[in-house]
Structure formats: C-alpha cells, structure tokens
Amino acid sequence: MAEQVKSKQIESKNTSNHQRNEVIHDTVVLQLKLIVDGFRDLVLLPVCLGAGIWGLIRHQKNPGRYLYRVLSYGRLSEKWIGLFDEADKDIYEPLDYKDKKLNDILQKTQDVFESKYVDPAKKEQLLEKFNLALNDINGKLKPKSTRKNPEPTQE
C-alpha cells in the first residue's frame, strides 16, 4: 500500500515537472514569436504605406493591387508565426467573444466623426478632386506608347 502511494507521488511529481517544463518552453517560444511578429509589423508598416500609395499612383483601374498582395503575404506570415497556436492547450471553456472587431469600431468612429465634422457634399468634392489628381499623375507616369492601350491585368 505504501508503495502505491509513493508511486502515485512520483507520477504526480513527474507530471507536474512535465507541465512546468512545457509552460517554460511555451513562454520562451511565445517571446520569440512576439519578437518575430513585432519585427514583421515594423517592416509591414512602411511597405503597406508604400504599396498603397504606389498602387494609387500607378494603377487607375486596380489601385489596391500592391497593397492587397502585401496583405496576403502578411496573412501568410501570421499563420507561419502561429503566435497563439498554444492557446489550444487552454483547459477552460473558450472565451465567448460577441463584440465587434477593431474594424467595426474604427468604422463607427469614422462615421460619428464624419457625421459631426464633415459636410457630405464637400467630402464628395474633395474625393473627386483627389481622384482627378491621381488620374493626372497616373497619365503622366505612363509611357506615351501605353497610354492608349488598356492596362495589363498582371504585372
């Protein structure tokens, strides 16, 4: 009987050590993943800005082509990094998230701001002028030989 109790104590101690080792490992790995994720975000910030601006300037028909390509690479890198993969080890009920996403909150904030401070007619005029300016830049950047030809779908 004493041997069974001792055996269970040793088994419990080994399980506890294994769990502690796993938590230590997962904590260190998470820190490394956070560093990689932060570096990726630091690189993506100017790349996305540049891709968005370059697409607006260069492509009248498909201005988001570069930005959305960069975003698809970002999504792929997010899956590769797997920042929160270890959350599957959570033994408790999953958190039930019913609230909106950050995009929804940002859109609501934009709507409230615009409803209070932006005149819809002036906004429409400003956007039209902005589009005309981008079209003018786009026309000046295209070589004369390709101005009459339709824009290629892939580059």
Backbone torsions as a table, in degrees:
resi	resn	phi	psi	omega
1	MET	NA	-43.0	-179.9
2	ALA	-64.5	-34.8	179.1
3	GLU	-66.6	-36.9	178.4
4	GLN	-64.9	-42.1	179.0
5	VAL	-63.9	-44.9	178.8
6	LYS	-62.8	-39.9	179.1
7	SER	-63.4	-43.0	178.9
8	LYS	-66.2	-36.7	178.5
9	GLN	-65.5	-42.4	178.6
10	ILE	-65.1	-43.8	178.7
11	GLU	-61.6	-43.2	179.1
12	SER	-63.9	-41.1	179.4
13	LYS	-64.8	-42.1	179.2
14	ASN	-65.0	-40.3	178.3
15	THR	-64.8	-43.1	179.4
16	SER	-62.8	-44.6	178.3
17	ASN	-61.9	-41.7	179.2
18	HIS	-62.2	-45.1	-179.7
19	GLN	-63.8	-41.3	178.7
20	ARG	-64.8	-44.0	178.6
21	ASN	-60.4	-40.4	179.8
22	GLU	-65.7	-41.3	179.0
23	VAL	-65.9	-42.4	177.6
24	ILE	-61.1	-47.4	179.1
25	HIS	-59.6	-48.4	-177.9
26	ASP	-64.7	-34.4	178.3
27	THR	-66.6	-45.4	179.1
28	VAL	-65.0	-43.6	179.2
29	VAL	-62.2	-41.7	178.2
30	LEU	-60.0	-42.2	179.2
31	GLN	-61.2	-42.1	178.1
32	LEU	-65.3	-41.2	177.9
33	LYS	-64.2	-38.7	178.1
34	LEU	-63.5	-38.5	177.1
35	ILE	-64.1	-47.2	179.4
36	VAL	-62.9	-43.4	179.5
37	ASP	-62.6	-42.3	178.8
38	GLY	-65.1	-41.3	177.5
39	PHE	-63.8	-42.4	177.6
40	ARG	-59.9	-44.5	178.9
41	ASP	-63.4	-39.6	178.7
42	LEU	-62.4	-38.4	178.2
43	VAL	-73.6	-40.0	-177.2
44	LEU	-66.5	-29.9	-176.8
45	LEU	-55.4	-58.9	179.8
46	PRO	-72.4	-30.0	-179.5
47	VAL	-65.5	-44.4	178.6
48	CYS	-65.2	-42.1	178.4
49	LEU	-61.0	-47.5	178.9
50	GLY	-63.6	-41.9	-179.9
51	ALA	-64.0	-41.0	178.6
52	GLY	-64.2	-47.2	-179.8
53	ILE	-65.3	-44.1	-179.3
54	TRP	-62.4	-41.7	177.9
55	GLY	-64.2	-40.5	177.8
56	LEU	-63.0	-38.8	-177.6
57	ILE	-76.8	-41.8	-171.0
58	ARG	-89.5	-27.6	-169.6
59	HIS	-129.2	103.9	-179.4
60	GLN	-69.2	-40.9	-174.8
61	LYS	-82.5	-29.8	-179.1
62	ASN	-137.2	70.4	-173.1
63	PRO	-68.5	-18.1	-178.3
64	GLY	-93.5	6.1	-172.7
65	ARG	-57.3	-41.4	-178.7
66	TYR	-78.8	-42.5	-179.6
67	LEU	-59.4	-48.0	-176.4
68	TYR	-71.2	-25.8	174.2
69	ARG	-68.8	-43.1	177.8
70	VAL	-62.7	-41.1	178.8
71	LEU	-63.2	-36.2	178.5
72	SER	-68.0	-35.3	173.7
73	TYR	-66.8	-37.5	177.4
74	GLY	-62.7	-42.5	178.0
75	ARG	-63.6	-41.2	178.5
76	LEU	-62.5	-43.1	180.0
77	SER	-67.5	-32.2	177.2
78	GLU	-63.1	-42.6	177.4
79	LYS	-66.7	-38.3	-179.3
80	TRP	-65.2	-43.1	179.7
81	ILE	-66.3	-40.2	177.1
82	GLY	58.6	48.6	-173.1
83	LEU	-53.2	-42.0	-174.0
84	PHE	-111.5	24.1	-179.6
85	ASP	-60.1	-33.8	-176.8
86	GLU	-74.8	-6.4	177.8
87	ALA	-63.3	-17.9	177.4
88	ASP	-64.4	-17.4	-179.8
89	LYS	-81.8	-4.6	179.2
90	ASP	-62.6	124.4	-175.5
91	ILE	-89.7	-7.7	-178.7
92	TYR	-92.7	168.6	178.1
93	GLU	-54.6	140.9	178.3
94	PRO	-63.8	148.5	176.3
95	LEU	-68.3	135.4	-179.2
96	ASP	-97.4	106.8	-176.6
97	TYR	-98.3	111.7	-177.4
98	LYS	-110.6	-12.6	-177.5
99	ASP	-73.0	176.1	-178.3
100	LYS	-81.4	165.6	176.4
101	LYS	-82.0	169.1	179.3
102	LEU	-58.5	-38.9	178.0
103	ASN	-58.2	-40.0	179.3
104	ASP	-65.3	-41.4	179.4
105	ILE	-66.4	-42.5	178.4
106	LEU	-63.2	-40.5	179.3
107	GLN	-65.2	-41.5	178.5
108	LYS	-64.2	-41.1	177.9
109	THR	-62.4	-43.4	178.0
110	GLN	-62.0	-44.9	-179.9
111	ASP	-61.0	-44.2	179.8
112	VAL	-64.5	-45.4	179.9
113	PHE	-60.5	-47.7	-178.5
114	GLU	-65.4	-36.8	-179.1
115	SER	-67.3	-28.3	-179.1
116	LYS	-90.9	-35.8	-167.8
117	TYR	-119.6	-9.9	-174.5
118	VAL	-117.9	126.7	176.0
119	ASP	-80.3	121.9	-176.7
120	PRO	-56.2	-38.6	-179.5
121	ALA	-66.1	-42.5	179.5
122	LYS	-68.3	-36.7	177.1
123	LYS	-61.6	-44.7	179.9
124	GLU	-62.6	-42.2	177.5
125	GLN	-62.9	-43.5	179.9
126	LEU	-63.0	-43.4	179.2
127	LEU	-65.0	-38.1	178.3
128	GLU	-64.6	-44.2	177.9
129	LYS	-63.4	-40.7	178.7
130	PHE	-62.0	-44.9	178.5
131	ASN	-63.6	-40.3	177.5
132	LEU	-63.5	-41.7	178.3
133	ALA	-63.1	-43.3	178.1
134	LEU	-64.3	-40.0	177.3
135	ASN	-62.4	-39.5	178.8
136	ASP	-64.8	-45.4	177.7
137	ILE	-61.7	-44.4	-179.9
138	ASN	-59.8	-43.0	179.3
139	GLY	-65.0	-35.9	180.0
140	LYS	-74.0	-29.1	-178.5
141	LEU	-80.7	-25.3	-179.2
142	LYS	-75.3	137.4	174.4
143	PRO	-62.7	149.5	-177.1
144	LYS	-58.2	-32.1	-177.2
145	SER	-69.4	-23.9	-177.3
146	THR	-104.2	-1.6	-177.2
147	ARG	-63.9	-35.1	-178.8
148	LYS	-85.1	-21.5	-180.0
149	ASN	-79.8	147.0	176.5
150	PRO	-66.2	151.5	179.6
151	GLU	-67.0	133.6	178.1
152	PRO	-64.6	150.1	-178.0
153	THR	-78.8	-27.5	179.0
154	GLN	-125.9	148.6	176.7
155	GLU	-129.2	NA	NA
